[in-house]
Amino acid sequence: MEKLLVLWQSTGLYQLQAGQALMIAVCAVLIFLAIRKGFEPLLLIPIGFGGILANIPVADMAGAAGLLGMLYEVGLPTSVFPLLIFMGVGAMTDFGPMLANPKTLLLGAAAQFGIFGTLLGALALTTLGIPGLEFTIKEAASIAIIGGADGPTSIFVTSRLAPDLLGPIAVAAYSYMALVPLIQPPIMRALTTKEERSIVMTQLRHVSQAEKIIFPIVLCLLVGLLLPDAAPLVGMFAFGNLMRESGVVERLVDTTRNALINIVTIALGLTVGSKLSADAFLQMKTLGILVLGMVAFSAGTASGLIMAKIMNKFSKHKVNPLIGSAGVSAVPMAARVANKVGLEANPQNFLLMHAMGPNVAGVIGSAVAAGVLLSFVG
């Protein structure tokens, strides 16, 4: 009988704590949303399952000797996983719409206001002295980057500035990316009139292959020389795009945007999930991160819309303000939402390719913003 008691006490079921059970339930909900609702399944399923593994008592999967712990040490503190994903995203990205209408760069830049506005907001919140809602400047910068709606960039910045917050920040970033179709439309309708949403934009000009080849090289050199801290993100993004546009390394491009990015996505999701342990996640600070992340994302969406409206005051060729909402770097979800809302106002108004310009510019903008934060805060 005593041996049976010892055996029972050594099981994970006996040692399971209420917080761990709650986090397992939360992770199960993430998996449900991914499968049933289609919310970013490529990431929410690995993140959710990684979280379940991390909260199984005794197994210590997320510990230094556990599988998830080893994957974490290889990919996140070193930033290998986010950088490889950026290379894959570059290999899937067409800069054509942005090059055809360069002023959309301004929309991508304006959308980054949410990042810096939330940084100041987090620091202001800290001054109130609310227990659990006090952030260092490095933590505030890591939370603010959620406003770019770019998961790899959020992980890249947080792993360098505030690794203890990696779990909640990564979950917030990817959750808001998945919820773009729910979060953005009310903001878009509130800040624009039906007449503005009905604006039909002119056909984009043809962009030559030479332009597409030269651009990633110039982008890498320009950002790398002016802002070295952003060079890793922009450099891998530009490299992936250069391979795509060169037209001579199709095998490498195919591997980068399919097999490689899929493998890294699985590893990244599991390691992010490993940070969803009850001890790290169930605290007041996590709620603050989720709220501030929503503020950052909403402010970024609004800033892009407002910039588009300002541009129309000084431009002969009007832009539909809806494409400004795509300045956040949730590619291509934000562009699809802009197109959908535009079609609601005018069934003949196809904005997808126009919205891809600021959407791609937003990816570059969030990487540059990350470099700025790392330069001044890191």
Secondary structure, DSSP 8 states (H G I E B T S, - for coil): -HHHHHHHHTSHHHH--HHHHHHHHHHHHHHHIIIII-SSHHHHHHHHHHHHHHTSTTT-TTSTTSHHHHHHHHHSTT-HHHHHHHHHHHHH---HHHHHSTTHHHHHHHTTHHHHHHHHHHHHHHHTT-TT----HHHHHHHHGGGG--HHHHHHHHHHH-GGGHHHHHHHHHHHHHTHHHHHHHHHHHHS-HHHHT----------HHHHHHHHHHHHHHHHHH-GGGHHHHHHHHHHHHHHHHSS-HHHHHIIIIIIHHHHHHHHHHHHHTT--HHHHSSHHHHHHHHHHHHHHHHHHHHHHHHHHHHHHH-SS---GGGGGGGSS-TTHHHHHHHHHHHHH-TT---HHHHHHHHHHHHHHHHHHHHHHHHHH-
